[in-house]
């Protein structure tokens, strides 16, 4: 289970850190507020290297070098 999500220059988030409650969370919001981007960040982190230890994962093809990290 993911306990923390931290984003840097990822989609609509310049900088974002979220300590996810142990009992889980429901993401609610209006359209175009970043809900899908949060889920994409988790998928992005897992797809970059699913066996990597917790820490930053970086997309190598952009100048801004977005990063997403998840702790479990």
N, C-alpha and C positions, 0 to 999 in steps of 0.2 A: 504494500500500500504506500502511496506517495504521501509524505508528510509535509513537504515544503516545495513550492514552485517559485523559481526566480527567473525573471526575463530581463534581457538587456537588448534594446534595439530589435525587438521581435514584432513584426507587423505593426499594429497600432500602439504598441507599448514601448515607450522609451526606456523606462525602468519600472519593474514591478516585482514585488515580493509578497508571497502569500503563505502563511502558516496554516495548513489545512487541518481542520479539527479532526481529532482521532475518530469521531463517530461518522465522518464524511461530510459532504457538503452538496448543496444543490445550487447550480449557477442559474440565476434569473436576471433578466434585463431586457431593455428595448432592443430593437433591431440596430445593428451596426455599432454595438457597444463593446465588442471584443470577446464575447462568450466563446465563439468558435475558435478564436485565436488562442485562448487558454488550452482548449483541447488539442489543437494542432501543435502547440508547444510541447505537450506531453508526448504526442506521437512522434514529433520531430526528434526529441531527446532519445526515445526508444529506438527509432529507425537509424540514427547516426551510428550507434554502437550499443546494441542491447545488453552486452556483457560488461560495458564500461562501468567503473565505480562512479558513485554520485559525484557530480561536479559539472563544470560548463561543457557544453557541446556546441561546436561552432559550424556554421554553414560556410564552406570555403569559397563560394562563388560570388560573393557580394563585397562591395567596398565597406559597408557599414558593419559587417561581421556580426549579425544577430547571434545571440546565444540563449540557450535555455538550459536550466539545470533543475533536476528533481532529486529530492532526498527521500529515501524510504526507511 
